[in-house]
Amino acid sequence: MPREKVVRVWDEREVVYSPKRWRILWEKREKALKIMELLKDFDPHVYGSVARGDVRRDSDIDIVIPYRVPSYLIELALGDLIQRRRIVMATPWHLIKGHIEIDEETTVTFFLVDPTDRELEFYKWGGMLDLWGVKTKQRVPGVNKKLILIIPTDKGHIEREVVGREAEVAKILGVSVDIVEERVKVLTRRDRIGRTGIYLDEEVPDWKSFEEFLKELADRDPNIRRRVRESL
């Protein structure tokens, strides 16, 4: 099978996908589509490499419900596909999210507090595609964890470095320059000092709902309590 080809184009890099890479993409898209169909009443989006197209065999399938929704509705829709439930908060100032793990590579994320516009832009930054887009095999631009802008093409994608092109990247992605500059700062710092720990990552007990467990966490942690109150 032909290897993926890389071609230098001016100050860009063009990546031409091999048949194997296209097959991996459509396999992951098909898996995402089945889950998104179950969640179709909640405007599900796939985000990250599966939305952009630049997948590898080990790429995760990440699906997000882009607004606050009662957890029981998500759980009813997913039924017995649910393997593990977690509450996650990256830092004391960030969004509190519910994660439902379907398997080792597939996670459904939904918000347990109302997201700010900036927090929603985070998903557009990485590339975000709705159910119709997945059904019709669309792909969207987004930035990967190496701070490379991925722009889909018919043959694969174009890569451009983000640093030094912040305004251009913001326009392509339809986000604010502020979110681009913030992500550049965060990811550059991570490269320099390594990944720092996540503030909150707790498994939800089987006998409790996400909201019940979040209340317990908020009762004992003022940072969580503040974020919950801000959303009321």
N, C-alpha and C positions, 0 to 999 in steps of 0.2 A: 504494500500500500504506500502511495507517495507520502513523503514527509511534508509537514507544513512548511511553506516557503516564507521567507522574510525578505522584503525588498526595501531599500532606502529610497525615499521620495522627498527631495529637498530636505527640510528639517523635520520630516515625519517618518514614521515607519509603517509600511503597509504589510499586513499579515494576511496571507491567503490560506484559508482553511483547507485541511485535508478532508477526504470523505469521512474518515473516522471521527474527526472533530465535529462535522455537521451531524453525524449520527448521534454522538453523545448529547449535543444540544437538543435535538428533537426528542430524544428519549427523556431527558430531564423536563422538557417542556410538556410532554405528554403526561408525565407524573404530576407536575404542577397543575395542569389543567383539570385533572380528575378531582383534586382537592379543592381547587378554586370553584368548580361547578357546585360542590357541596356548600360552599360559602357564598354563592352568587348573590344572595340577598344583602350582603354586607360590603359590596364593592371591593372584593379582594384584589390585590396587586402582587405580582412577583417582582422582586427587586434584586439588584446585584448582577452577577455575571449571567444568570439565566435570562434576565431581561435584556442585557446588552448583547449576549451571544458568545462572549469570550470564555467559554466554559472549559474546564478540564474534567477528567473522570472523577476527581475528588471534590468538585465544586458542590457547595451546599445549595439546596432549594429553599429559598426564603420567601415566605408569603406574609403580607401584612394587611391588616384591616386598618385603613388610615383614619380612624376616628374612634372615640370611646364607645364601647358597646358592652352590655351585660355579658359576663363570661358564660352564663348558662346557655345563652343562645348559640354561641360558638361551639360549645361542647355538645349540645344537642345535634347540631349540624354535622359534626365530625364523628359522633358516635363511638364505636369501638376501635377507631383508628388511633385514638389517643394513647400514647405510651408513657408520657411524663409531663408534668405541669410545673412551671417555675415562675417566680416573680423576679424580675431583673431591673436593676437601676444602675446605670454606668457610673455616675458620680452623685454626690448629695444634691446636685442642682439639676439633674437630668430627669427625663421622662421615666415614669414607672410603667413597665410593660409586663404583660402576661405572655409567656412562651408556652406553646403546646407542641411538644415534640412528637412527630408522627413516626419517625425512624431515625437512624443515625445521621441522615443527611437532610432531613426535611423538617422545618419548623414553621409553625403559624404564630405570628406575633400580633397582639392587639393591645390597645392602650387602656390602662386602668385609671388614668387621669386624662384630662383634656390636653391635647398637645398644643404647643405654640406653633405659629407659622414657621419659625426657625427650625423647630424639631421635625416638622413635616418636610421641610426642604432637605433635610439629611437624606431622606429616602430618594428624592429626585436626584440628589448629588450622585448617588451610586447607580442610578438607572432604575426606573419604576414603570411597570407595564400592567395595564388592566386586563380583565378577562377577555374582552373583545380582541385586544392586541395579541394575546397569547393564541387565541383561536385562529387568527388570521396571519400568524407567523411574522408579526412585526418585531422589530428590534429597536432599542432606543439607546442614545448616547448616555454615558455615565463615566464616573471616575473609579478606578480600582484602588486597592490599598497601597499600591506603589506610586500613587499620585500621577497616574497616566490616564489621560482622557481617551476613552474608547469610542470611536465613531463608526457605527456599522456600515458596511458596504455589501454589495451583492456577492463579492468573493470572500469576504471575511470582515476585516476592520482596519481602520487607520488609528495609529497611536500618536498622541501628542503629549509632551510634558505639560503639566499644569503650571508649574512655577514660572512666573514671568508672563503668563497668559491669563491671569485671574479674571479680568473683565471679559475676555473672549469666551472663556469657559462658562462663566455665569450666564452669558447670553445664549450659548448653545444649549445649556441645560434648563434655562428658564428659572434660575434661582438668583438670589441676591449675591452681590460681590462679597458681602459680609460672610456668608456661609462658606464660600470658596476660600477666603482668607483664613477663616477659623479652622477649616479642615486641613489646610496646608500647614498651619501652625501645629495642630495636634499630631498629625502624622509625621511631620518632620521631627518633632520632639520625641515621638515614639521610636523613630529610627535611631535617634541619638542616644537615648537612655534605656530603650527597651519598653515593652508593654507593661503598663502599671496595672494593679489589681482592679477588679470591678467592685463597686461599693456594695451592691446587694445582689445576691444570686441564691435564692432560697426555693427549695422544692415545696410545693403545696401539698399538705397531707391529703390522702384520698378522701377523707371524710369531711373536708372543708371546701368551700368555694374560694375562688380567687379573692373575692371582695372580703369575705370573713377573715381570711388569713392576712390580707393587707391591713385590715383594721388592727389586728394583733400586732403586726410589725410597726404600725404607726403609733400605737399606744406606748411602745418602748423606745422609739427612735424619733427624736425631734426633727431631724432632717426629712424623714419620710412623712411625718405628720404635717410639716410645713407644706410639702409639695402636694399632699392630698387636699389640704385646706385651700390652697391657691386655685384648685380645680373646682371647688364647690360654688 
